[in-house]
């Protein structure tokens, strides 16, 4: 068995030795490379050759001019694009603010119209009370007396118009009124602001008049039980509508003008 394994091992060693090149073959390869067509000067020329984009490559003045023109064009186009974008944004904001301002003014116009009609009715009730108290008895009161009395002296806030200027104030404080470039429109905004201030000043004056002397007078002479009985006619109706409902109905609620010190 040992004699058979030895020849096999020798065969493997011979195969490895055949794959390893002897020193003579290496020397022959180097000699062939030296005698080839590629010379040392060719190699040096290949190393010295530079690409136009190399850092040490000297550019022509036309190349600098072209690069400057491309850079200027890119910046200029970017500026134009940004200007167009800002213009579009301003137009969108102008439409948005105009829409919100329109909604606010439209709601105020509806509320103002209702308050005007209610105040005209209050003036008629004032005329009625004045003419009645001047030459009539306060003992046996007609059905119309207390509804008119309540509207004129009790329901003060029901006739007060409170203008809304939230959007307008926001536009003024943020400087966004500049989006509306029409001079006539700018003047109208100023007139609206003055009108709103005048309305609020008038409301303050009316409240001061109600606080003194009307409120002490009402606490002394007004029959609050009558108001509670009228409320029972409808739980959902607004005060002014409730009084109109009472006048149109066949119901008669006892009412009297309280004398002093009672």
Secondary structure as UniProt FT lines:
FT   HELIX           2..19
FT   HELIX           23..34
FT   HELIX           40..48
FT   TURN            52..53
FT   TURN            55..56
FT   HELIX           61..135
FT   HELIX           143..153
FT   HELIX           157..159
FT   HELIX           166..174
FT   HELIX           176..179
FT   HELIX           183..209
FT   HELIX           210..214
FT   HELIX           215..221
FT   HELIX           224..231
FT   TURN            232..233
FT   HELIX           239..248
FT   TURN            260..261
//
